[in-house]
Amino acid sequence: MSPDRRSAGLLLVVLAVLAGVAYGGVWRYPYVQDAYHVVQTNPVVERGDWLEIFTSDYWKGTVSPTHTLYRPITILSFALERKLVGRPAAAVSHVVNVALHAATAFVLLLLARAVGVGSVGAPAAALLFCVHPLLLQAVANVAGRADLLAALFGLGAVLCWVRLRPVAGSGAGSVARERGRAWGTAGLTFLALASKEIGIAVPAMLAAVELVHGSPGSRTWRARLAPLAPSVLATLVYLHLRTVVIGEFPGEQPVAPEDNVLVGLTWAPRVATTLAMAGRYAALLAWPARLSPDYSGSAIPVEPALLAKWPLVGFTLLTILGLLAVWPSILRVRGGLVRAASTGSWICLLSYAVVGNLLVVNAAGFAERMMYVPAAGALLLVGVAIETFASPRRESMRGAVRRVVGALVATTVVVGAWHTWRLVPMWRTGNALSEQALRAAPRSLRASLARAGRLEQEGRLPEALAAWQYVTAISPDYPGGWMSTGVVLARIGRLDEAEAALRHAIALRPEVGDPSVHLGRVLVTRGRRPEAEREFRRALLLDPGLVDAAEQLAHLWFDSGRYAAAARLYRGCVEFGREDLRPRLREATARAATAPAR
């Protein structure tokens, strides 16, 4: 075995052990958040039919109303786990995620070496990627498998494109090698695309890397880009399958303002806030001291001006990435670390363009897991910087400098692994996640909703009321907060305030029927039955499937002697699964048969 292969094998073992230590204990935790629905209770995963998986959207069979995602490779990985284990096994899923993370770090190492990063910077980039706390959300959350697979296959496609370069000459070996490169890259590109939507950046990465690295000898652009044809074909096949399955193109996810702060903003604050997000991501990458599993609602503040601090930071960083990306083409550099820096910049910039709200507003807004692929490019740049500092011009200084740089990298890796290990327990329960989010991002809407809902469920109504009022304070345009505030106010007898809160919820989103149901209950309690009836009718007009509205209206009609009408509504409720209302149905039917017509 060659020294290079021995070294690579040893580093693979080190990365695997390091990932296991940093994420130690995560396999004790259950499926939480999206993983519960996507993996544990997903009938598509349970059946494990390949044809069904490739003809189903990501959320098929789950409670999600959104069906615009297509990730068959991710679902297939969960189905294969189920086939092997025979049951939902969170421990197995966590171990697979950690193994995929270590494998991705190893591919990053190989890619760094392939683009010219030396024996100090390349391992440093991979080790830092392996333990970086910012990547915790993608690894510890089983549903983050999509990010892991997209990164593994996407970086693998770039590595295949870089390493399997044609040699000078036109012999049969060279042609076969180029064909292998082209089709191997295409296969990995399809796998990345079918793992998560960020894979759409991979074909652009391949073209950019070809632009940076060029080809030996004199070759036309047509000859240089022709090997990309199989990857273009793989992309078209994926887009066709996706369009057929979800029924539209491009099939963007609906984005709620409570999930992404950019929704509804005018152009100036929208651009400023988008740029600020890039700056905030970079800050978390450089100093991941306070991490949160959620940044929904107003956790990310709106930036009113382009010349504010965070928009300027984001603009500066994106500009630097752009300049680094095109620098080899400007200088016509064909070797050295400049090309490696350009490769890292393209990976970071193109993947971030997909997830950073630069090209399209995404459904999650701001989320640490979205930085998984861009972080690979950013840490490749860090590896280039480390290699530069570790290679002084004076040969006599090189050994001492490398030892100092190595010690600093080792210290950073140890601190990163410790910080990641310290944060892993937040994934033990959904409650632990929401509490961590509230510590790190106190204005997180989803975390605030989780806390308020938990307090209400536990019967701690005064605390629940305060929590719901906090929700309305941080997100005054979110109708759910006002509706829940009204419900709790009604439960503690503050009916005037409850009515006001519920009417405000209706005014914010008049097309939703649930607030009208709760308002109707308050009006019944206050003896205003005609008004209550109007609210229940309104709720049913908006959503005929609102069983609660039908039940409450049936009770009103029954109490007022309209037994036949009440029986019709009770029958509909029973058909919707409300077996507890069957005695009321029998009683209303019996009374309707004997009562005079009204």
C-alpha positions in Angstrom: 0.0 0.0 0.0 1.3 3.4 -1.0 2.1 6.0 1.7 -0.7 8.2 0.3 -3.3 5.4 0.6 -2.1 4.5 4.1 -2.4 8.2 5.1 -5.9 8.4 3.6 -7.0 5.2 5.4 -5.7 6.4 8.7 -7.5 9.8 8.3 -10.7 7.9 7.5 -10.4 6.0 10.7 -9.6 9.3 12.6 -12.7 11.0 11.1 -15.0 8.1 11.9 -13.7 8.0 15.5 -13.9 11.8 15.9 -17.5 11.9 14.5 -18.4 9.1 16.9 -17.0 11.0 19.9 -18.4 14.4 18.9 -21.9 12.9 18.4 -21.6 10.4 21.3 -24.9 9.5 22.9 -27.1 10.7 20.0 -28.1 7.1 19.2 -30.0 7.0 22.6 -32.5 9.6 21.4 -35.8 9.0 19.6 -37.1 10.4 16.3 -38.0 14.0 16.9 -39.5 16.8 14.8 -39.8 15.9 11.1 -38.1 12.6 11.6 -41.0 11.2 13.5 -43.3 11.7 10.5 -40.8 11.1 7.7 -39.3 7.9 9.2 -41.1 6.4 12.1 -44.8 6.7 11.0 -44.3 7.0 7.2 -46.2 4.2 5.4 -44.1 4.6 2.3 -40.9 3.9 4.3 -42.6 0.9 6.0 -43.7 -0.7 2.7 -40.3 0.0 1.1 -41.5 -0.4 -2.5 -38.9 1.1 -4.8 -41.4 2.1 -7.5 -43.6 3.8 -5.0 -40.7 5.7 -3.5 -39.6 7.0 -6.9 -43.2 8.0 -7.8 -44.0 9.7 -4.5 -43.3 13.1 -3.1 -41.2 13.4 0.1 -44.2 14.0 2.4 -46.6 11.4 1.0 -48.3 9.4 3.7 -47.5 12.0 6.4 -49.4 14.8 8.1 -47.7 17.5 6.1 -50.0 19.5 3.7 -47.0 20.4 1.6 -46.2 18.1 -1.4 -43.7 20.0 -3.4 -40.5 18.2 -2.4 -39.1 15.1 -4.2 -36.3 13.2 -2.4 -36.5 9.5 -3.3 -32.9 8.7 -2.4 -33.4 10.0 1.1 -36.6 8.0 1.5 -35.0 5.0 0.0 -32.2 5.1 2.6 -34.8 5.1 5.4 -36.7 2.2 3.7 -33.5 0.1 3.4 -32.9 0.7 7.1 -36.4 -0.6 7.9 -35.9 -3.6 5.7 -32.7 -4.5 7.5 -33.9 -3.9 11.0 -37.6 -4.8 10.6 -38.9 -1.9 12.6 -38.3 1.8 13.2 -35.0 2.0 15.0 -33.9 5.6 15.9 -30.5 4.3 17.1 -29.7 2.8 13.7 -30.8 5.9 11.9 -28.5 8.1 14.1 -25.5 5.8 13.6 -26.1 5.9 9.8 -26.2 9.7 9.9 -23.0 9.9 11.9 -21.3 7.5 9.5 -22.5 9.5 6.5 -21.2 12.7 8.1 -17.8 11.1 8.6 -17.8 9.9 5.0 -18.7 13.4 3.7 -15.7 14.8 5.7 -13.5 12.1 4.1 -14.7 13.1 0.6 -14.0 16.7 1.4 -10.4 15.6 2.4 -10.0 13.8 -1.0 -11.4 16.8 -2.9 -9.1 19.2 -1.1 -6.1 17.1 -2.0 -7.3 16.7 -5.5 -7.5 20.5 -6.1 -4.0 21.1 -4.7 -4.4 21.6 -1.0 -1.4 20.1 0.8 -0.9 17.7 3.7 -1.7 20.3 6.4 -4.6 22.2 5.0 -6.6 19.3 3.5 -6.8 17.2 6.7 -7.5 20.4 8.7 -10.5 21.2 6.5 -11.9 17.7 6.9 -11.3 17.5 10.6 -12.9 20.9 11.2 -15.9 19.9 9.0 -16.2 16.7 11.0 -16.6 18.4 14.4 -18.1 21.8 13.5 -21.0 22.5 15.9 -22.9 24.5 13.2 -23.5 21.2 11.3 -25.1 19.5 14.4 -28.6 20.1 13.2 -28.1 18.2 10.0 -26.4 15.2 11.7 -28.3 14.8 15.0 -31.7 15.2 13.4 -32.5 12.0 11.4 -34.4 14.1 8.9 -31.1 15.9 8.2 -30.2 12.7 6.2 -31.3 14.7 3.1 -28.5 17.3 3.6 -25.9 14.6 4.4 -26.7 12.6 1.2 -26.8 15.7 -1.0 -23.4 16.8 0.3 -21.8 13.4 0.1 -23.0 12.7 -3.5 -22.5 16.4 -4.6 -18.9 16.6 -3.3 -18.4 13.2 -4.7 -19.5 14.4 -8.2 -17.1 17.3 -8.0 -14.3 15.0 -6.8 -15.0 12.6 -9.7 -14.9 15.4 -12.2 -11.6 16.8 -10.8 -9.7 13.5 -10.3 -10.6 11.6 -13.4 -9.2 14.2 -15.8 -8.1 13.2 -19.2 -4.4 12.8 -19.8 -2.5 14.4 -22.6 -2.9 12.4 -25.8 -5.8 10.7 -27.4 -5.2 7.1 -26.7 -7.9 4.5 -25.9 -7.1 4.7 -22.2 -7.6 8.4 -22.2 -11.0 8.2 -23.9 -12.2 5.4 -21.6 -11.0 7.4 -18.6 -12.9 10.5 -19.7 -16.1 8.5 -20.3 -15.8 6.9 -16.9 -15.4 10.4 -15.4 -18.4 11.7 -17.3 -20.9 8.9 -16.4 -19.6 8.5 -12.8 -20.1 12.2 -12.3 -23.6 12.0 -13.8 -24.6 9.1 -11.5 -23.4 11.0 -8.4 -25.2 14.2 -9.7 -28.5 12.4 -10.0 -28.1 10.9 -6.5 -27.4 14.4 -5.1 -30.4 15.9 -6.9 -32.7 13.1 -5.7 -31.5 13.5 -2.1 -32.4 17.2 -1.6 -33.1 20.2 -3.8 -29.8 21.8 -3.0 -28.4 19.2 -5.5 -29.5 21.5 -8.3 -26.2 23.4 -7.6 -24.1 20.4 -8.5 -24.2 20.8 -12.3 -23.3 24.5 -11.9 -20.4 23.4 -9.6 -19.1 21.0 -12.3 -19.2 23.7 -15.0 -17.5 26.2 -12.6 -14.7 23.7 -11.7 -14.1 23.0 -15.3 -13.8 26.7 -15.9 -11.3 27.0 -13.0 -9.1 23.9 -13.7 -9.1 23.9 -17.4 -7.8 20.9 -19.4 -4.3 19.9 -20.4 -3.3 20.7 -23.9 -5.2 22.8 -26.4 -8.9 21.9 -26.2 -11.9 23.9 -27.4 -14.8 24.8 -25.1 -16.9 22.2 -26.9 -14.4 19.5 -26.1 -14.1 20.7 -22.5 -17.8 20.8 -21.8 -18.9 17.8 -23.8 -18.2 15.4 -20.9 -20.8 17.3 -18.9 -23.5 16.0 -21.3 -24.3 12.9 -19.1 -24.7 15.1 -16.0 -27.0 17.4 -17.9 -29.0 14.3 -18.9 -29.1 13.2 -15.3 -30.4 16.6 -14.3 -33.1 16.5 -17.0 -34.2 13.0 -15.9 -34.4 14.2 -12.3 -36.4 17.3 -13.2 -38.8 15.2 -15.4 -39.4 12.7 -12.6 -39.9 15.5 -10.1 -42.4 17.4 -12.3 -44.4 14.2 -12.9 -44.5 13.3 -9.2 -45.4 16.7 -7.8 -47.5 17.8 -10.8 -45.9 21.1 -11.5 -42.7 22.9 -12.4 -40.6 24.1 -10.7 -42.9 23.3 -7.7 -41.8 25.8 -5.2 -42.9 25.3 -1.5 -45.5 27.7 -0.1 -43.8 30.0 2.3 -45.6 31.4 5.4 -44.5 34.8 6.9 -44.2 33.2 10.3 -41.5 30.8 8.9 -39.5 33.2 6.8 -39.3 36.9 7.8 -38.6 37.9 4.1 -42.2 37.2 3.1 -44.2 40.4 2.5 -41.2 42.7 2.7 -40.7 45.5 0.2 -37.5 45.2 -2.0 -35.2 47.4 0.1 -35.6 45.6 3.5 -35.9 42.3 1.8 -32.5 42.7 0.0 -31.0 44.1 3.2 -32.3 41.2 5.3 -31.2 38.6 2.8 -27.7 40.0 2.8 -27.7 40.2 6.6 -28.6 36.5 6.7 -25.3 35.7 4.8 -23.4 37.7 7.4 -25.1 35.9 10.3 -24.4 32.5 8.8 -20.8 33.5 8.4 -20.7 34.6 12.1 -22.1 31.3 13.2 -19.6 29.5 11.1 -16.7 31.5 12.6 -18.0 31.5 16.2 -20.7 28.9 16.8 -21.2 29.8 20.5 -25.0 30.2 20.5 -26.7 27.8 18.2 -30.5 27.3 17.9 -32.5 24.5 16.2 -35.1 27.2 15.1 -35.0 30.8 13.8 -38.6 31.2 12.7 -40.8 34.3 13.2 -38.8 37.3 14.2 -35.8 35.4 15.5 -33.9 37.0 12.5 -34.6 40.7 12.6 -35.7 42.7 9.6 -33.0 45.0 8.3 -34.5 48.3 7.2 -31.4 49.7 5.4 -28.7 48.3 3.0 -26.0 50.3 4.8 -26.6 48.7 8.2 -23.9 46.5 9.8 -25.1 43.0 8.9 -26.2 43.7 5.3 -22.7 45.2 4.7 -21.0 42.2 6.3 -23.1 39.8 4.1 -22.5 41.9 0.9 -18.7 42.0 1.6 -18.4 38.3 2.2 -20.5 37.4 -0.9 -18.4 39.8 -3.0 -15.1 38.2 -1.7 -16.4 34.7 -2.5 -17.3 35.9 -6.0 -13.9 37.4 -6.6 -12.1 34.3 -5.3 -14.3 32.2 -7.5 -13.3 34.0 -10.7 -9.7 35.0 -9.8 -8.0 32.1 -11.6 -9.8 32.9 -14.8 -8.8 36.6 -14.5 -5.2 35.8 -13.7 -5.1 32.8 -16.0 -3.6 30.7 -13.2 -3.5 27.0 -13.8 -1.9 25.8 -10.6 -1.3 26.4 -7.0 -3.6 27.2 -4.1 -5.5 29.9 -6.1 -7.4 27.2 -8.0 -8.2 25.4 -4.8 -9.5 28.6 -3.3 -11.6 29.2 -6.4 -13.1 25.7 -6.1 -14.0 26.2 -2.5 -15.6 29.5 -3.3 -17.7 28.1 -6.1 -19.0 25.2 -3.9 -19.8 27.7 -1.1 -21.3 30.4 -3.3 -23.4 28.2 -5.6 -24.9 26.0 -2.9 -25.6 29.0 -0.7 -27.4 30.7 -3.6 -29.9 27.8 -3.5 -30.5 27.9 0.3 -29.7 31.5 1.2 -32.8 33.2 -0.3 -30.7 34.7 -3.0 -32.5 32.9 -5.9 -35.8 31.9 -4.3 -37.3 32.5 -0.9 -37.1 29.2 1.0 -39.7 27.7 3.3 -37.4 27.6 6.4 -36.0 31.1 6.1 -32.9 30.7 8.2 -31.7 27.4 9.5 -28.3 26.0 10.5 -28.9 22.7 8.7 -28.9 24.6 5.4 -25.3 25.5 5.8 -24.1 21.8 5.5 -23.1 22.0 1.9 -21.9 25.7 1.9 -19.9 24.9 5.0 -17.9 22.3 3.0 -16.9 24.9 0.5 -16.1 27.5 3.3 -14.0 25.0 5.2 -12.1 24.1 2.0 -11.2 27.8 1.9 -10.1 27.6 5.5 -7.9 24.6 4.5 -6.4 26.7 1.7 -5.6 29.5 4.2 -4.1 27.0 6.7 -1.9 25.5 4.0 -0.7 29.0 2.9 0.3 29.9 6.5 1.9 26.5 7.0 4.1 26.9 3.9 6.4 29.9 4.5 8.9 30.8 1.9 11.9 30.2 4.1 12.5 26.4 4.3 14.2 26.7 7.6 11.0 28.0 9.2 8.7 25.4 7.7 8.9 22.7 10.3 8.4 25.0 13.2 5.5 26.8 11.5 3.8 23.6 10.7 4.0 22.4 14.2 2.5 25.6 15.5 -0.3 25.5 12.9 -0.9 21.8 13.6 -1.2 22.5 17.3 -3.7 25.3 16.7 -5.8 23.1 14.4 -5.7 20.2 16.9 -6.9 22.6 19.6 -9.7 24.0 17.5 -10.8 20.4 16.6 -10.8 19.4 20.2 -12.8 22.4 21.2 -15.2 21.9 18.3 -15.8 18.3 19.2 -16.4 19.2 22.8 -18.9 21.9 21.9 -20.7 19.6 19.5 -20.8 16.8 22.2 -22.1 19.3 24.7 -25.0 20.4 22.4 -26.0 16.9 21.3 -28.4 16.4 24.3 -30.7 19.1 23.0 -32.0 16.4 20.5 -33.2 14.1 23.3 -36.8 15.5 23.1 -38.8 18.1 21.3 -39.1 20.1 24.6 -35.3 20.2 24.9 -35.1 21.5 21.4 -37.6 24.3 22.0 -35.9 25.3 25.3 -32.5 25.5 23.6 -34.0 27.6 20.8 -35.5 30.0 23.3 -32.1 30.3 25.0 -30.2 31.0 21.8 -32.9 32.8 19.8 -35.5 34.1 22.3 -37.8 35.4 19.5 -38.1 32.0 17.8 -41.8 31.7 17.0 -41.9 27.9 16.7 -40.1 27.4 20.0 -42.4 29.9 21.7 -45.4 28.1 20.3 -44.1 24.8 21.6 -43.5 26.2 25.1 -46.9 27.8 25.3 -48.7 24.7 24.0 -46.9 22.5 26.5 -47.8 24.8 29.4 -51.5 24.8 28.3 -51.5 21.1 27.9 -50.1 20.7 31.5 -52.9 22.9 32.8 -50.6 25.7 33.9 -53.0 28.3 32.6 -51.5 31.5 34.0 -48.1 30.6 32.7 -49.6 29.5 29.4 -51.4 32.8 29.1 -48.1 34.7 29.6 -46.4 32.4 27.0 -49.2 33.0 24.4 -49.1 36.7 25.0 -45.4 36.6 24.4 -46.1 34.9 21.1 -48.4 37.8 20.1 -45.8 40.3 21.1 -43.0 38.8 19.0 -45.3 38.0 16.1 -48.3 40.3 16.2 -49.5 39.3 12.7 -49.6 35.6 13.5 -53.3 34.7 14.0 -52.6 31.4 15.8 -51.1 33.3 18.8 -54.2 35.5 19.2 -56.5 32.5 18.8 -54.7 30.5 21.5 -54.5 33.5 23.7 -58.3 33.9 23.4 -58.8 30.2 24.2 -56.8 30.4 27.4 -58.5 33.7 28.4 -61.9 31.9 28.0 -60.7 29.0 30.1 -59.8 31.3 33.0 -63.1 33.3 32.7 -61.8 36.5 31.2 -64.5 36.5 28.4 -64.3 40.1 27.3 -60.5 39.8 26.6 -61.1 36.3 25.0 -63.6 37.7 22.6 -61.4 40.6 21.6 -58.4 38.3 21.0 -60.4 35.9 18.9 -61.9 38.7 16.8 -58.4 40.0 16.2 -57.4 36.5 15.0 -60.3 36.4 12.6 -59.4 39.9 11.3 -55.8 38.8 10.6 -56.8 35.7 8.6 -60.5 35.7 7.8 -60.2 32.7 5.4 -59.5 30.4 8.4 -62.5 28.9 10.3 -60.9 27.8 13.6 -61.0 31.2 15.4 -64.7 31.4 14.6 -65.3 28.1 16.3 -63.6 29.3 19.5 -65.4 32.7 19.3 -68.7 30.9 19.0 -68.0 29.0 22.2 -67.3 32.2 24.0 -70.5 33.8 22.7 -72.5 30.7 23.8 -71.0 31.1 27.3 -72.0 34.8 27.3 -75.6 33.9 26.3 -75.3 35.4 22.8 -76.6 32.4 20.9 -77.6 34.0 17.6 -74.1 35.5 17.2 -72.6 32.2 18.1 -74.7 30.5 15.5 -73.4 32.9 12.9 -69.8 32.1 13.8 -70.3 28.4 13.6 -72.0 28.7 10.2 -69.2 30.9 9.0 -66.6 28.4 10.1 -68.4 25.6 8.2 -68.7 27.7 5.1 -64.9 28.3 5.2 -64.1 24.6 6.0 -66.9 22.0 5.8 -64.6 19.5 7.4 -64.4 21.4 10.7 -66.1 18.8 12.9 -65.9 21.0 16.0 -67.9 23.7 14.3 -70.5 21.1 13.2 -70.7 19.7 16.7 -71.2 23.1 18.4 -73.8 24.2 15.8 -75.6 20.8 16.3 -75.7 21.4 20.1 -77.2 24.9 19.5 -79.9 23.5 17.3 -80.6 20.6 19.6 -81.0 23.0 22.6 -83.4 25.2 20.6 -85.5 22.3 19.5 -84.4 22.0 15.9 -83.8 18.3 16.2 -83.9 17.2 12.5 -81.2 19.8 11.6 -79.2 18.8 14.6 -79.5 15.1 13.7 -78.0 15.9 10.2 -75.0 17.6 11.7 -74.5 14.9 14.3 -74.6 12.2 11.6 -71.9 14.1 9.6 -69.7 14.2 12.8 -70.1 10.5 13.4 -69.2 9.8 9.8 -66.0 11.8 10.4 -65.1 9.5 13.3 -66.8 11.2 16.3 -68.3 8.0 17.7 -68.8 9.8 21.1 -71.6 11.8 19.4 -73.6 8.7 18.4 -75.9 8.8 21.5 -76.7 12.5 20.7 -77.5 11.4 17.1 -79.9 8.8 18.3 -81.6 11.2 20.7 -81.9 13.9 18.1 -83.3 11.5 15.6 -85.8 10.2 18.1 -87.0 13.6 19.1 -87.2 14.7 15.4 -89.6 11.9 14.8 -92.0 12.9 17.5 -91.5 16.7 17.6 -93.7 19.0 15.5 -92.0 20.4 12.4 -90.3 23.7 12.8 
